[in-house]
Amino acid sequence: MANTTRFDPFSTNLNDLFEGLLLRPIRFDTNGDQQLSMKVDVKQDDKAYTVSADMPGVKKDDIHVQVDGNLVTIDAEVKKEKEEKKDERVVRSERYYGKLSRSFTLDTEVDETAVDAQYADGVLKLTLPKKAKSNAKKIAVH
């Protein structure tokens, strides 16, 4: 006859609860390729912000930039296909479809009408002119 024991949630080791389960972080085999990520550098001077975003392997038509006040959002869709053949037979085929997105806020609002975006060699360069500060007008109360 099997012995039954009562479970004590306050026992010394909660790891016993998960014993036997194979909990491992998910990792994709990239075969030396850099994992998809968007690294962003933001610089500023008196007139504008300059943003450089590394997006290797992304097509220019798949990049979307949105500016709303001082909030900047960069979205990109990534489509990567790789096929290896040996003696005219497909030995291995890999496909990846995904989305990169990055949002950040700036100290000053951006003039959306004068934003310049250029993409070359896997790097998106944004020039975000700062919006001119409006002088607050003091109003007298009668």
URQUIQUI-V847063 format. One record per helix or strand. SS is the DSSP state (A for helix, B for strand). FROM is the first residue (numbers start at 1). TO is the last residue. If there is no record, write none. Layout:
# URQUIQUI-V847063
((SS	FROM	TO) (SS	FROM	TO))
This chain:
# URQUIQUI-V847063
((A	14	18) (B	39	44) (B	48	54) (A	60	62) (B	63	68) (B	71	86) (B	89	105) (B	110	110) (A	112	114) (B	116	120) (B	123	130))
